[in-house]
């Protein structure tokens, strides 16, 4: 429940409570807080149990989409594509489009990184006066 509160913060809270309440009222305040927290937990557990009892099997039907959504939150985009679009077959990511295995070594049929950089336009070159810069309509 207090996963975000460290020991340092807890000590500061106790010292502040000791200064504010004083040593004579501090024990009764601590017991009141622990009883209140316990009561809130009991109410929450009772409410969820009552919901399970009233809905029966429908409660599990409501929980399943939420569990699936929670599972999707933890997945990478590649895992989502593999699971939902490719039915778990990740061979697309392991091979090139021509069916050969993918490797990081340059081959004769693939352009090398030097050739790729030669095809890119230079960003240092100035445009002549009156010429409009090229616009990528897909990117805008």
Buried (B, 14 or more C-beta within 10 A) or exposed (E): EEEEEEEEEEEEEEEEBEEEBEEEEBEEEEEEEEEEEEEEEEEEEEEEEEEBEEEEEEEEEEEEEEEEEEEEEEEEEEEEBBBEEEEEEEEEEEEEEEEEEEEEEEEEEBEEEEEEEEEEEEEEEEEEEEEEEEEEEEEE
